Amino acid sequence: MKYVLAITTCPEDKANDLAMRLVESQACACVNIIRGVVSVYRWKGSIEVDPECLLLIKTTSEMKDFLFNVIKDNHPYEVPEFITLDITGGSTSYLEWISSCVG
């Protein structure tokens, strides 16, 4: 089995609801919410600065597309951030736990 760490950002007032939706849908095993992130980005020709939360999401490679669809369907942004990084190692018992929670 292969695993990924997915990353997205969202407004602070939406982070808990989005994380709950992701776990409840079994798209992922766990979401860590990191508060206090400030994002500086270009959007529609302007430079924006916004407070956000960073969500670190653990799931399997097989669930990556489903995870993206749950994020897209429940995210307030027109173009939500969605980046995945392959997990190349880790605690066997933790990785097995991820597998037992998704799907």
N, C-alpha and C positions, 0 to 999 in steps of 0.2 A: 504494500500500500504506500502511496505517496501522499505527502501532506503539504499544505501551503499556509502561509501567513498572508492574509489579505488586509489591506489598509484602505480606510476611507476617512473623510472628515465630515462633520456636520455641525449645524448650529448647536450651541450648548443646551438649549431647551428641547432639542429633539434627540439627544444622545441616548438617554435611558430607554425611550420608547423604541428607537431603532434597534438598539442592542437586544431588547426583549423580543422584538419581532424576529430577529435573526436566529436567536436561540430557540424560540418557540416553534419556528418553522423547520427546525432541525437542519438548517443550512450550515450551521457551525456548532462547535462544542462550547465555545467561550468567546466573549468579547471583553477586552480591556478598554475602559474609557479613560483617556488621558485628558484632563481638563486644563485650561489655561493656555491653550495653543493660540497663537496669533498667526493668521495666514495673510500673506501679501501676494497678490496674484493679478494677472491681467484678465479682464472680462469685458467683452464687447467694446474694446478700445479704451477702457479706463483701467487705472490701477486701483485696486480695492484693498482695503485692510479690514479684516474681520476677526473677531474672537470665535474660536471653534473648539471642538473636541476632536481628538484623534482616536479612531477606533482601530484596535488591533484584533483581528479576527482569525481564529484558528479553525481550519477545516481540512477536508481531504481534497486532493486534486480532482477527484470525480465529482465533487459537489461545487466546484468553482463556478460553473455556469449558472447553476441554480442559485447560488449565493448572490451572484451579480444581479440576477433577475429580482430577487427579493429586495435587494438594496434599491435597485432602480424603481421598483413599484412602491417603495415606502419612503423614499428620500425626498426632501423638499427641494433639492437643487435640480435645475434643468440638466446639468451634466455633473453627476456625482463622481468624485474621485473613486477609482477602483484600480488598485495595483495589487498584484500578487507576487510573493517571493517564495520560491521553493524552500521547504524545510529539508535540509540535507542531513540532519542528525538530531538527536534528542533522546530523552528518556523513553525507553521502550514502553514502559507502563503508561506514560503520559500520552504517547502517540496512539496506543491501543485504546485509551480512554476517549480520545478524539473520535476514533472510528466507531466506538460504541454509541456515541451521541448524535451522529449525523445520519440522515437518510430517510 
